[in-house]
């Protein structure tokens, strides 16, 4: 399983909105100021599709994540689940 914790600020809202359209993603909100986006195997996001500025894009994981960043480029990121015990 992969989980991305997205800060609940307008700049990161496109991540939550994009993941709502992904059938494998489950989204929940925390009173602690972030969104929890989880998927069984991977989450792929595209910066241009979400119309995010590069400065915001590179701060994408400010809220944290459970998983492994498999790819992180200028326009696309892929986060996968990890089998490592925590």
N, C-alpha and C positions, 0 to 999 in steps of 0.2 A: 504494500500500500504506500502511496505517496500523499503527503499533506503539505500544502503551502498555507502559511499564515499571512494574510494580506491586511496591512494596516487600513483601518476604516477612515480614510481621508479621500477627498474627491480625486486626487491625482492617481490613485490606485484603483478606483472604482471600475475602470474598463476591464481589469483582470476578473473581477467578480462577475460582471455582466457577460463577458465572453464565456466564462466557465458555466454559466447558467444554461448556455446553449449546447453544452457538451453532455450527451446522455449518461456518460460514466461518472460525471462529477457530482459530488454531494456537497452542498454549501450550507454552512451554519454560521450564525453570528454570535459573537461573544460580547458581553457587557464590558469586557476589558479593553475594547477598542480595536478589535480586529475581526476579520472574516476567516473562517477555516474552510479551505477548499481541499477536498480529498478525492482520490480516484484509485481504483484497484491496481493499476500498473504504471501509468505515466500521465503526465500533463504536458501538453505542447502549447506554447503561446507565441503569437507573432506580434512584434512591436508595431509594425505598420498597420496591420489590421485593427489594432486597438487604438491607433492614432496617438501613441505615447511618444513624448520627447525623449531623446537619448538619456538625458540626466535622470529622468524618472525611471526609465527602463533599467538602468544600471543599479538602481536602488530597490529593485523588484523584491528582493528577499530580505528586506529590512525587518520584517515581522518574523522571519525564521521559516524553516521547513524541516520535514521529516522525509528523507529520501536522498537521492544523489543527483547532482546536476550532471547529466550526460553530455549535453551540448549547451553552450551559451554564446551565441553570436550577436552581432549588431542588431539583427532583426528577428531571431528566433531562439527560443529556449526550450529544452526538453528535460523534464525532471522525471526520474524513474524511481521506483521503489527499490529498497535495498533489503537484503536478507540478513544484514548484520544485526546482531543482538545489541540492544541498547543497555 
